[in-house]
Each structure stands twice: as C-alpha cells, then as structure tokens.
C-alpha cells in the first residue's frame, strides 16, 4: 500500500570544510547553530502537528459529508441493486460532492466497485478488505499520478422507520446501524488533497521564510555574547604581552563575579608574584655581581705584589742558587699565582660584561691579519701544531683586541683539550665571515655541548684535567656578541671539536698592516 507523505523541504546548510579558528567566530557559529537547531526543532514539531491537524480535519469532514449524502440518497435505492442502480448512485454522489470533486464507486456484497466515470482512481485493495472486515467507515491516504488522494469506504446499513434493524424488510438502506444490519452495499469515494497539500506547503514555505530572519536576529545576541566573553580575554592577552615585554607591574581590572573575573584576579596574583620574585632575583644577581667585582678588585693589588715576588724567585730558581726542593716549590707557586692572576682578570672582564660597561672600539680590518697577529703574539705562528688556512680577504669591522681574545681562547682550548694539528680557517660566505677552529681530539660529549659556553663549566669526565678557570669560552662568546657575531660549538664528522666564529662582513676590503 502506497501511503501519501508530504515532503519536508527544509534545506540543510551543510558543514564547513575547515573548523573556524578565531574564538569570536567559534562562539558566534556555536550560538547560531544552537539557535538554528532550536528553530528547526520547533518548526519541525509545529509542522508535524499542523500537518496532522489539517489531514485529520480533511478526513473527518470527508467522512461526515459522505455519510450525509448517503443518508439522503441511499433510502431511494432498491435492494438488491443492479449495476445501473449503482452507477446512478455514484453519479448522484459525484454531483453532490461539488467543490470536493468526489470520484465515487459502489459495490454490492463484495463485487467489483462500479463507478459513474471511467477516470475514477482505483480503490486500494487494503481499504476494501478493511471495510469488509470491520463493517465500519474506513479512510486511507494514498497517491495516484503523483497527487495525494483520500480514499473512503463506507458500508450502508438497512433500517426501518421505527429505528429497528432488519436484514431484508425495511423501508430502505441507511448508514446508522450496527454490523448486524449491513445491507451489503458499500460506497467508496476518492478525492484529491491538493488544497490540503497547498496549505501544508504554505506552512513549509512560511517556516523556510522565517528561518533566515530568525538566524539574522540570533546573530545580534550572538555577537553581543561573543563580545562580552572576548573582552576580558582580550584584556588578559594584552596583559600577558605586557608582562612578556618586561612590564611586571601590569594589573587588570576584575569586575564581576564570573569565571572570567576569577581568571583575571588569578592573573593579577600571578603578575604580583612574578614582580616580587623578579625584584628579588635582580637584587640577588646585582649583589652577586658586585661581590665578584669587589673580590676581583681587592685581589688585584696583593696578586700584583705576589707576582713581583715570584718573578724574583723565578730568577733565583733559574740561576740554580736554590735547593732542588725549594726550586720546585717556587716554580709551583709561580704557576699558581699566574693562574690566579688570570682568573682575577677574567672575573673583572665578566663583571664588565654583566654591568654592560665593556668598551668596544671598532676598526675596519682584514680578519686574516687578526688571525696572523694572534698566532704570532702567542708563539703559534711557527708551531707545527697550529695551521692557518687563509685563502681570501675577509673584511670585517670589529674590535681587534676582543677578536684577538676570542681567537686566542679558541686555539688554546683546542690545544689543551684536543689533539693537534689545530686548523684555523677563514671563509667568506656572502655577507658573513666565518672563522673555524678545528682540532683532532675526541670531540665534545653530546651531553656537554649545550653547556660549553657556560661560566665555570668543565667537562672533566671527557677531557683531561685543566688548570683553567672555566671562563675562557664564556668570555669568548661575550666578546663575539659585542662585535655582532656568534660563536657556536659542534663536533666534526671525522672527529674533533669545531668552534665557529661568525661575523658580519664589512662593505669594503681594508688593507693589511
């Protein structure tokens, strides 16, 4: 049995191929989706209720009209009726239907229905069986030629004038009787539901037309809600950016008692704690720097006196006037005094770095000249353990004294902790000049690479014991930064450590001196 179903034509909007990223967009979309879902659910429930009410009203009205017509026409029918009688009855029913456009047919005792016109839609078999089984009026919605129809089946009873039922001797058939007085005559009527379908379509159209304005109206509270949520979030973001920029005194207003206000108050507490801790750390750091500078400064005078005394003792030890044991002790004391003096000088240099008081005097020079002078001053120019690879001019604008310190520390570090030969190579790559110092030692352990430029760091587990202070590489890195350069450490694939000093190239090539 094909039942008539009116289509529900709400258009689906689909889904976005990519989720929106902004919080404002997500809030607005979520609000609109909730509003659309609520509107769609309400419209759907309303539509189904209204549709059911329209169809029920049409069915009840059709049954009442058909019963009224049969009450008027059936008493004039002679039983048992002929086919001509049945055709005449259906013609009268069709004419009495008027605007309802009945298409009636009738059957007697289960025979084939007889219709007045050949274009009458067929009566569903399920409807005929339901009428015969129940003995009561039955209706069914169906579809024919793409149009919705309502089919009615109504049995006709046989009554007398007094209201007593009889099976064969009454004044005529009627419709108000129980199943025991059925006359065997059944009338069927089929009529289109075009008007009712038009009413239902009008409901759907109205729902569709109202959906867009409803969503447009929902957009206003959605934007307001998003703004009320995002305003404190935006303030928190600006506050976090200010704290990240170093403005630790940043505080935000926290009106209200909602979760965002609690979050803002927690932000203020965090900022207050950060400011207090940062002030304490700055105080401790300044005290430590001042202490180191003061200690180094106070040690310079006694160390100068000790150095003068050790020079005299060194002369005596060299002349052989001292006993052998005393000579060894003098040499040991002299070495330790010189090491202590270098450490004090390094500490003084570090304190100047920390105080941002290290002077820089730049000159336009050829980096090859600086490398050559560094090797000559330290006696490495003719040392077979150190090789210079200087194939092309390398103009730079730097402080020669500080670059000399960097190169001297790198070569000394390679000789002390690696194995010769140590190669010092200068290369120009575009607007950068690179100096690499490479040794043939075991290299730097992977776990020590991140810390080789830290102050007082010594990788004792991987390298021989050194008498240095652990400040040489840290000072070299600071001097490189003062000349707008970088200093990095790595291991060569074939073994050995590689330290790379990178400096910006100068615009013109200076002459060598």
C-alpha positions as CSV (number, residue, x, y, z in Angstrom):
1,X,0.0,0.0,0.0
2,X,1.4,3.3,-1.0
3,X,0.7,6.0,1.6
4,X,0.8,9.6,0.8
5,X,3.6,11.5,2.5
6,X,4.0,15.3,2.2
7,X,7.7,16.2,1.7
8,X,9.6,18.2,4.4
9,X,11.6,20.7,2.4
10,X,13.9,22.4,4.9
11,X,17.2,23.0,3.2
12,X,20.3,21.8,5.1
13,X,23.1,24.2,5.3
14,X,25.9,21.6,5.4
15,X,29.1,21.7,7.3
16,X,32.3,23.9,6.9
17,X,35.2,22.0,5.4
18,X,37.5,23.6,8.0
19,X,36.6,24.5,11.5
20,X,36.8,28.3,12.2
21,X,39.9,29.3,14.1
22,X,39.0,32.5,15.9
23,X,37.4,32.3,19.3
24,X,34.9,35.0,18.3
25,X,33.9,33.1,15.1
26,X,33.6,29.8,17.1
27,X,31.3,31.5,19.7
28,X,29.1,33.1,17.1
29,X,28.9,29.9,15.0
30,X,28.0,27.8,18.1
31,X,25.4,30.3,19.1
32,X,23.9,30.4,15.6
33,X,23.9,26.6,15.4
34,X,22.1,26.3,18.7
35,X,19.6,28.9,17.5
36,X,19.2,27.2,14.2
37,X,18.8,23.8,15.8
38,X,16.1,25.1,18.2
39,X,14.3,26.9,15.4
40,X,14.4,23.8,13.2
41,X,13.2,21.5,16.0
42,X,10.4,23.9,16.8
43,X,9.4,24.3,13.2
44,X,9.6,20.6,12.6
45,X,7.3,19.8,15.6
46,X,4.9,22.6,14.6
47,X,4.9,21.3,11.1
48,X,4.0,17.8,12.0
49,X,1.3,18.9,14.4
50,X,-0.2,21.2,11.9
51,X,0.0,18.7,9.1
52,X,-1.7,16.0,11.2
53,X,-4.4,18.5,12.2
54,X,-5.0,19.5,8.6
55,X,-5.2,15.9,7.4
56,X,-7.3,14.8,10.3
57,X,-9.7,17.7,9.7
58,X,-10.0,16.8,6.0
59,X,-10.6,13.1,6.8
60,X,-13.3,13.9,9.4
61,X,-15.0,16.4,7.2
62,X,-15.0,13.9,4.2
63,X,-16.4,11.1,6.3
64,X,-19.2,13.3,7.6
65,X,-20.0,14.7,4.1
66,X,-20.2,11.2,2.6
67,X,-22.4,9.9,5.4
68,X,-24.7,12.9,5.0
69,X,-25.0,12.2,1.3
70,X,-25.6,8.5,1.8
71,X,-28.3,9.3,4.4
72,X,-30.0,11.3,1.7
73,X,-29.5,9.1,-1.3
74,X,-29.4,5.5,0.0
75,X,-33.0,5.2,1.1
76,X,-34.2,5.6,-2.5
77,X,-32.0,2.7,-3.7
78,X,-33.7,-0.6,-4.3
79,X,-32.0,-3.7,-2.9
80,X,-30.5,-5.7,-4.4
81,X,-29.2,-3.0,-6.7
82,X,-28.3,-3.5,-10.3
83,X,-25.1,-2.2,-11.9
84,X,-27.2,0.6,-13.4
85,X,-28.6,1.5,-9.9
86,X,-25.0,1.6,-8.5
87,X,-23.8,3.8,-11.4
88,X,-26.8,6.2,-10.8
89,X,-26.0,6.3,-7.1
90,X,-22.3,7.2,-7.7
91,X,-23.3,9.8,-10.3
92,X,-25.5,11.5,-7.7
93,X,-22.7,11.4,-5.1
94,X,-20.3,12.9,-7.6
95,X,-22.7,15.7,-8.4
96,X,-23.4,16.3,-4.8
97,X,-19.7,16.5,-4.0
98,X,-19.4,20.0,-5.6
99,X,-16.0,21.6,-4.8
100,X,-14.7,18.4,-3.2
101,X,-14.6,16.7,-6.6
102,X,-15.8,13.3,-5.4
103,X,-14.9,10.2,-7.5
104,X,-17.4,7.7,-6.1
105,X,-17.9,4.0,-6.8
106,X,-20.1,1.4,-5.2
107,X,-20.1,-2.4,-4.8
108,X,-22.7,-4.9,-3.6
109,X,-21.7,-7.9,-1.4
110,X,-18.0,-7.7,-2.3
111,X,-18.4,-7.3,-6.0
112,X,-16.2,-5.0,-8.1
113,X,-16.8,-1.3,-7.5
114,X,-19.0,0.4,-10.1
115,X,-18.1,4.0,-10.9
116,X,-20.0,6.7,-12.8
117,X,-17.0,7.7,-14.8
118,X,-14.1,5.8,-16.3
119,X,-11.4,8.2,-14.9
120,X,-12.2,7.3,-11.3
121,X,-8.9,6.3,-9.4
122,X,-8.9,2.7,-8.3
123,X,-9.9,1.8,-4.8
124,X,-7.0,0.3,-2.8
125,X,-7.5,-3.4,-2.0
126,X,-6.4,-2.8,1.6
127,X,-9.2,-0.3,2.0
128,X,-11.8,-2.7,0.6
129,X,-10.7,-5.5,2.9
130,X,-10.6,-3.2,5.9
131,X,-14.2,-2.1,5.3
132,X,-15.4,-5.7,4.9
133,X,-13.6,-6.9,8.0
134,X,-14.7,-4.0,10.3
135,X,-18.1,-3.2,8.9
136,X,-17.4,0.5,9.6
137,X,-16.2,3.5,7.7
138,X,-12.5,3.4,6.8
139,X,-10.3,6.0,5.2
140,X,-6.8,5.8,3.8
141,X,-4.4,8.4,2.3
142,X,-2.8,7.3,-1.0
143,X,-1.1,8.6,-4.0
144,X,-2.1,8.5,-7.7
145,X,-0.5,10.0,-10.7
146,X,1.9,12.0,-8.4
147,X,-1.0,13.6,-6.4
148,X,-2.2,12.9,-2.9
149,X,-5.7,11.4,-2.5
150,X,-8.0,10.4,0.3
151,X,-10.0,7.2,-0.2
152,X,-13.1,6.5,1.9
153,X,-15.0,3.3,2.3
154,X,-18.4,3.3,4.0
155,X,-20.8,0.3,4.4
156,X,-24.6,1.0,4.1
157,X,-27.0,-0.4,6.8
158,X,-30.6,-1.4,6.3
159,X,-33.1,0.3,8.7
160,X,-36.8,0.6,9.2
161,X,-38.8,3.7,10.1
162,X,-39.0,2.8,13.8
163,X,-35.3,2.5,14.1
164,X,-35.4,-1.3,14.5
165,X,-32.8,-3.1,12.3
166,X,-33.8,-5.7,9.9
167,X,-31.9,-7.8,7.4
168,X,-34.3,-7.6,4.5
169,X,-37.7,-6.0,5.2
170,X,-37.2,-2.3,6.0
171,X,-38.1,0.9,4.3
172,X,-34.6,1.3,2.9
173,X,-30.9,1.2,3.5
174,X,-29.1,3.8,5.6
175,X,-25.7,4.4,7.3
176,X,-26.6,4.5,11.0
177,X,-26.7,0.8,12.0
178,X,-24.5,-1.7,13.6
179,X,-22.7,-4.5,11.8
180,X,-25.7,-6.9,12.1
181,X,-27.9,-4.8,9.8
182,X,-25.5,-4.2,7.0
183,X,-27.2,-4.3,3.6
184,X,-24.1,-5.5,1.7
185,X,-23.9,-2.2,-0.2
186,X,-20.5,-0.4,0.2
187,X,-19.8,3.1,-1.2
188,X,-16.3,4.3,-1.9
189,X,-15.2,7.8,-2.6
190,X,-11.8,9.2,-3.6
191,X,-11.0,12.9,-3.8
192,X,-7.7,14.8,-4.2
193,X,-6.0,16.6,-1.3
194,X,-4.5,19.3,-3.4
195,X,-5.9,22.1,-1.3
196,X,-4.7,20.5,1.9
197,X,-1.3,19.9,0.3
198,X,-1.2,23.6,-0.7
199,X,-1.9,24.5,2.9
200,X,0.9,22.3,4.2
201,X,3.3,23.6,1.5
202,X,2.4,27.1,2.7
203,X,3.4,26.1,6.2
204,X,6.7,24.8,5.0
205,X,7.3,28.0,2.9
206,X,6.5,30.2,5.9
207,X,8.9,28.2,8.1
208,X,11.6,28.5,5.5
209,X,11.0,32.2,5.0
210,X,11.1,32.8,8.8
211,X,14.3,30.8,9.2
212,X,16.6,33.4,7.7
213,X,15.2,36.4,9.7
214,X,15.4,34.2,12.8
215,X,19.0,33.5,12.3
216,X,19.7,37.2,11.4
217,X,18.1,38.2,14.7
218,X,20.0,35.5,16.5
219,X,23.2,37.0,15.2
220,X,22.8,40.1,17.3
221,X,22.8,38.3,20.7
222,X,25.5,36.0,19.4
223,X,27.8,39.0,18.7
224,X,26.9,40.6,22.0
225,X,27.6,37.3,23.9
226,X,30.9,36.8,22.0
227,X,31.9,40.4,22.8
228,X,31.1,40.1,26.5
229,X,33.2,36.9,26.6
230,X,36.1,38.1,24.4
231,X,36.6,41.5,26.0
232,X,38.2,40.2,29.2
233,X,40.0,37.5,27.2
234,X,41.5,40.3,25.0
235,X,42.5,42.2,28.1
236,X,44.2,39.1,29.5
237,X,46.1,38.7,26.2
238,X,47.3,42.3,26.3
239,X,48.3,42.0,29.9
240,X,50.2,38.8,29.2
241,X,52.0,40.5,26.3
242,X,53.0,43.4,28.5
243,X,54.3,41.0,31.2
244,X,56.3,39.2,28.5
245,X,57.7,42.5,27.4
246,X,59.0,43.1,31.0
247,X,56.2,45.3,32.4
248,X,55.8,43.2,35.5
249,X,53.7,45.9,37.2
250,X,50.8,45.2,34.9
251,X,47.5,44.7,36.6
252,X,44.0,44.3,35.2
253,X,40.5,45.3,36.4
254,X,38.4,42.4,37.5
255,X,34.8,43.5,37.7
256,X,32.1,40.9,38.2
257,X,31.9,37.5,39.9
258,X,32.0,35.1,37.0
259,X,34.8,32.7,35.9
260,X,36.5,35.3,33.7
261,X,36.7,37.7,36.6
262,X,38.2,34.9,38.8
263,X,40.7,34.3,36.0
264,X,41.6,38.0,35.9
265,X,42.2,38.1,39.6
266,X,44.4,35.0,39.3
267,X,46.3,36.7,36.6
268,X,46.9,39.7,38.8
269,X,48.1,37.5,41.6
270,X,50.5,35.8,39.2
271,X,51.8,39.1,38.0
272,X,52.3,40.3,41.6
273,X,54.3,37.2,42.4
274,X,56.4,37.5,39.3
275,X,57.2,41.1,40.0
276,X,58.2,40.3,43.6
277,X,60.3,37.3,42.6
278,X,61.9,39.2,39.7
279,X,62.9,42.1,42.0
280,X,64.4,39.6,44.5
281,X,66.3,37.9,41.7
282,X,67.6,41.2,40.4
283,X,68.7,42.2,43.9
284,X,70.5,38.9,44.4
285,X,72.1,38.9,41.0
286,X,73.3,42.5,41.4
287,X,74.7,41.6,44.8
288,X,76.5,38.6,43.3
289,X,78.0,40.6,40.5
290,X,79.1,43.4,42.9
291,X,80.6,40.8,45.2
292,X,82.6,39.1,42.4
293,X,83.7,42.5,41.1
294,X,84.7,43.7,44.6
295,X,86.6,40.4,45.3
296,X,88.5,40.6,42.0
297,X,89.3,44.2,42.6
298,X,90.6,43.6,46.1
299,X,92.7,40.7,44.9
300,X,94.5,42.6,42.2
301,X,96.8,44.5,44.5
302,X,98.1,41.6,46.6
303,X,98.3,39.5,43.4
304,X,100.5,42.1,41.8
305,X,102.8,42.1,44.8
306,X,102.9,38.3,44.7
307,X,103.6,38.2,41.0
308,X,106.6,40.6,41.5
309,X,107.9,38.4,44.3
310,X,107.5,35.2,42.2
311,X,109.4,36.8,39.3
312,X,112.4,37.4,41.7
313,X,112.1,33.8,42.9
314,X,111.9,32.5,39.3
315,X,115.2,34.3,38.6
316,X,116.8,32.7,41.7
317,X,115.4,29.3,40.6
318,X,116.8,29.7,37.1
319,X,120.3,30.7,38.5
320,X,120.5,27.5,40.5
321,X,121.2,29.1,43.9
322,X,118.1,27.5,45.5
323,X,118.0,23.9,46.7
324,X,116.2,21.5,44.3
325,X,113.1,21.1,46.6
326,X,112.8,24.8,47.1
327,X,113.2,25.4,43.3
328,X,110.3,23.0,42.6
329,X,108.2,24.7,45.2
330,X,109.0,28.2,43.8
331,X,108.0,27.1,40.2
332,X,104.7,25.6,41.5
333,X,103.9,28.8,43.4
334,X,104.7,30.9,40.4
335,X,102.4,28.9,38.2
336,X,99.5,29.1,40.6
337,X,100.0,32.8,41.2
338,X,99.9,33.4,37.4
339,X,96.8,31.2,37.1
340,X,95.1,33.1,39.9
341,X,96.0,36.4,38.3
342,X,94.4,35.3,35.0
343,X,91.3,34.1,36.9
344,X,91.0,37.5,38.6
345,X,91.4,39.3,35.3
346,X,88.7,37.0,33.8
347,X,86.4,37.8,36.7
348,X,87.0,41.5,36.2
349,X,86.2,41.1,32.5
350,X,83.0,39.2,33.3
351,X,81.9,41.8,35.7
352,X,82.3,44.5,33.0
353,X,80.1,42.3,30.7
354,X,77.4,42.0,33.3
355,X,77.5,45.7,34.0
356,X,77.2,46.5,30.2
357,X,80.4,48.5,30.7
358,X,82.7,46.6,28.3
359,X,84.1,49.2,25.8
360,X,84.1,48.3,22.1
361,X,86.5,50.1,19.6
362,X,85.7,49.0,16.1
363,X,88.1,49.1,13.2
364,X,87.9,48.1,9.5
365,X,90.4,45.2,9.3
366,X,91.1,42.0,7.3
367,X,90.3,39.1,9.5
368,X,93.3,37.3,8.1
369,X,95.5,39.9,9.7
370,X,93.9,39.4,13.1
371,X,94.4,35.6,12.9
372,X,98.0,36.1,11.9
373,X,98.8,38.5,14.7
374,X,97.1,36.3,17.3
375,X,99.2,33.3,16.3
376,X,102.4,35.4,16.3
377,X,101.7,37.0,19.7
378,X,101.2,33.7,21.3
379,X,104.1,31.9,19.6
380,X,101.9,29.7,17.4
381,X,102.9,31.2,14.0
382,X,105.7,28.7,13.6
383,X,104.3,26.0,15.8
384,X,103.6,22.8,13.8
385,X,100.6,22.1,16.0
386,X,98.7,25.1,14.6
387,X,97.9,25.6,10.9
388,X,96.3,28.7,9.3
389,X,94.1,28.4,6.2
390,X,93.6,32.0,4.9
391,X,92.8,31.8,1.2
392,X,90.9,35.0,0.6
393,X,90.4,38.6,2.0
394,X,87.9,38.7,4.8
395,X,87.0,42.4,5.6
396,X,85.3,43.0,8.9
397,X,84.5,45.9,11.2
398,X,85.4,44.7,14.8
399,X,87.3,45.5,17.9
400,X,90.7,43.8,17.2
401,X,91.5,43.4,20.9
402,X,88.3,41.5,21.6
403,X,88.6,39.3,18.5
404,X,92.2,38.5,19.5
405,X,90.8,37.3,22.9
406,X,88.3,35.1,21.1
407,X,90.8,33.5,18.7
408,X,93.4,33.1,21.5
409,X,90.9,31.3,23.7
410,X,89.7,29.0,21.0
411,X,93.2,28.0,19.8
412,X,94.4,27.5,23.4
413,X,91.3,25.5,24.2
414,X,91.8,23.2,21.2
415,X,95.5,22.7,22.1
416,X,94.7,21.9,25.8
417,X,91.6,19.7,25.3
418,X,92.0,18.3,21.8
419,X,94.9,16.9,19.8
420,X,97.0,18.7,17.2
421,X,97.1,19.8,14.5
422,X,94.7,22.6,15.1
423,X,93.4,24.3,12.0
424,X,92.3,28.0,11.9
425,X,90.3,28.6,8.6
426,X,88.8,31.8,7.4
427,X,86.0,31.8,4.8
428,X,83.7,34.4,3.3
429,X,80.1,33.3,2.6
430,X,78.0,36.2,1.2
431,X,77.7,38.9,3.8
432,X,79.2,36.7,6.6
433,X,82.7,35.9,7.5
434,X,83.4,32.6,9.4
435,X,86.4,31.5,11.3
436,X,86.6,27.8,12.3
437,X,89.0,26.4,14.8
438,X,89.2,22.6,14.4
439,X,91.2,20.1,16.4
440,X,91.8,16.3,16.0
441,X,90.8,15.3,19.5
442,X,87.9,13.1,20.8
443,X,85.4,15.9,20.4
444,X,82.9,17.3,22.9
445,X,80.5,14.8,24.5
446,X,76.9,15.3,23.3
447,X,75.7,16.0,26.8
448,X,78.3,18.7,27.3
449,X,77.6,20.6,24.0
450,X,74.8,22.8,25.4
451,X,77.0,23.9,28.3
452,X,80.4,24.6,26.9
453,X,79.9,28.3,26.9
454,X,78.6,28.4,30.5
455,X,80.7,30.1,33.1
456,X,83.0,27.8,35.2
457,X,81.8,24.8,33.2
458,X,84.3,21.9,32.7
459,X,83.6,18.6,31.0
460,X,86.1,16.9,33.3
461,X,84.6,13.4,32.7
462,X,85.5,13.6,29.0
463,X,88.7,15.7,28.9
464,X,92.0,15.8,30.7
465,X,92.1,17.9,33.9
466,X,92.7,21.5,33.2
467,X,94.1,24.3,35.3
468,X,91.8,26.9,33.7
469,X,89.0,28.7,35.4
470,X,86.3,27.6,33.0
471,X,85.7,31.2,31.9
472,X,87.6,31.3,28.7
473,X,84.8,30.1,26.3
474,X,82.2,32.2,28.2
475,X,84.4,35.3,27.7
476,X,84.9,34.4,24.0
477,X,81.2,34.2,23.4
478,X,80.6,37.6,25.2
479,X,83.3,39.2,23.0
480,X,81.8,37.7,19.9
481,X,78.3,39.1,20.8
482,X,79.9,42.6,21.4
483,X,81.1,42.5,17.8
484,X,77.6,41.5,16.5
485,X,78.8,37.9,15.9
486,X,78.0,34.5,17.1
487,X,80.1,31.6,18.5
488,X,79.0,28.0,18.2
489,X,80.5,24.6,19.1
490,X,80.0,21.3,17.3
491,X,81.7,18.0,16.6
492,X,83.4,17.3,13.2
493,X,82.1,14.1,11.5
494,X,85.7,12.8,11.3
495,X,86.3,13.5,15.0
496,X,87.4,16.6,16.9
497,X,85.7,19.7,18.1
498,X,84.8,22.6,15.7
499,X,84.3,26.1,17.1
500,X,82.8,28.6,14.6
501,X,83.0,32.4,14.9
502,X,80.6,34.2,12.6
503,X,80.9,37.9,11.9
504,X,79.2,40.3,9.5
505,X,81.4,41.2,6.6
506,X,82.4,44.8,6.1
507,X,81.4,46.8,3.0
508,X,84.9,47.3,1.7
509,X,88.2,45.4,2.0
510,X,90.8,47.2,4.2
511,X,94.5,47.0,3.6
512,X,96.7,44.7,5.7
513,X,99.1,46.1,8.3
